[in-house]
Amino acid sequence: MATTNSTPADRRKYWLYFFVFFVIFMLMLVFMNQWFWVSMPFMLTFLVMALGYM
């Protein structure tokens, strides 16, 4: 299995994406609460990537 190391610039980018999708998640939770789950996979994927576990 090949593993890749993310650079600090990549991790900053992933944190930015996580926060953008977190804001989208919160807005959807408030205004369209039946559809909030649509943004969850993106938000959680970028959180895992920002933490360096993927």
N, C-alpha and C positions, 0 to 999 in steps of 0.2 A: 504494500500500500504506500502510495506517495502522500506525503504530508507537505502542506505549504504553510509558510509563516507569513502572516500578514504584517505589513509595515505599519509604523505609527500613522502614516498618512491615510492608509486604508482604514485603519480602525477609527480615525476621526471621521472619515466619510461615513462609516457604518453607524457611528453614534449620531451623526446628523440625520441620516435616514431614519434611525430609530425614533428620534424626537419628532420628526415630521409625521411619521405614521402614528406616533402616540397622540399627537394633536388631532390628527384625522380620526383616530379611534375615539377620543373623548368627545369630539364634535358629533360623531355618529351616535355615540352612546346617549348624548343629550337630545339630539334632534331627530334621529332615525334609529331609535333603540332596537327595533326589530332587525336591523341590518348591521349592527356594530361588529358582529363576528367576521364580516368580510375583510376588515382591515387587520384582524388579529394575526393571521399567519405572517403577513409582511412585518408587522411590528415585532413579533417574537423572533422571527428569523434574523432580522437585523440586530436585535439585542444579543442573540447568541453569537453572531459574527463579531459584534463589537467587543464582547467579552473574551473573544479568542477561542471559543470552544468548537468552532467549525471552520 
